[in-house]
């Protein structure tokens, strides 16, 4: 079961609103920054040795009320889903402002908590290490508003990964406003050669996953999406010269 949990924490939030759901509806969710959400994962093994992980998320439905979350009976959820395991993932908080172009199923109740089926992942391993790249089918766009701080990590090869959600499950002191120096936290455990960066955005940033997204987690359970800065993102707009009137 510990291996199940290790994998599920790694995959958290990154499979949200996946496009492969047959009955899913497309939509946009705004006002997400620092909002609380939870996920329930159910695990089956339809094609050994691969496991199937079904992801259910509270995003857009509720903020995962603490009393309801604490009352979820995961043995009951396991029986309800007919799965090998049912695992809690959360609570977590978004660092993005908007999810655009997302797809999700109709609301349903699992263990007394209203959720939506938002993704399915098939994997051969349930225990990837932190800072390991994972691939996921997704067509969503993460939107970070102008004025928002964005935090990202950089690999020794120069690959960049933007932090999209954090959790206090590993460090109770984490907050959206104290993530600037998260790399100094021993639990972060950045590998040698990796760097952690923070800036305040001067304009809106949109990170699109056009079918496949590359994601990973850090040592504190934060989740990231691989990205590149849009072309000319930091280029200052050219001011038009005023023409003299005669």
C-alpha positions, 0 to 999 in steps of 0.5 A: 500500500505504501507504494500505491501512496508513493505513486499517487502523491507523485501523480497528484493534480497533474491528471486533472481534467484529462481529455480521454474521458468518453463522457467528459464535458469541456469547461473552464474553471477560474478563481482557483489560486490558493483554493483547497481541493482533494483527490481520491484515487482508485487503483485496478489492474486490468492489464498486468503488469500495468495498473490503472489509476482512476482520479476523482477531484473536488475541483469546481465542486467544493473545497474539500470540507475538513469534516467530510474529508476526515469522514471518508471511509476508503474501504467503503470507496474501494468496495464502491469502485470495485478496486484494489485500493482507494487512496486519499490525496490531499488536501492540496492548494492550487497555484494557478488561477485558471484551468482552461479547456479542461474535461471532467465527468459528471459529479458523483459521491464517493465516501460522502464527498462530491467529486468528479472523475477527471482522469485515467492513468495506466502505469507499470510502476507505482513508486517513482522517485521525486524529480522523475518525469512522468507523461500524461495525456492532457489538453488543459491550459494552466493560467497564471495571472499578471502580478502572480508569483510563479515558482519553478525548478530547473534541471542541470540540463536546463529543463524547466518545471512550473509549480502548479499545486502544493500541499501541507501534508509533508510540512504544515508550515507551507503557505502560498506566500512563503514558497519563495525559499522552499528550496531551503527546506530540507524536505525539498531535497533538490538533487545536485545541480537543480535550481529553484526560481521565483519571479512575479509575473508582469503579464499573464502566463498561459502554459498549454498541454497540447495532448501530452504533459510532462510532470513531476513532484518534489520532495515536499509533494509539490507538483510541476508541469514542464514548460518553456517561456512563451516566445518574447514573453520577457520582451518589453513592448515597443513604444510607438513614437508620437507623431508631431502635428503641424 
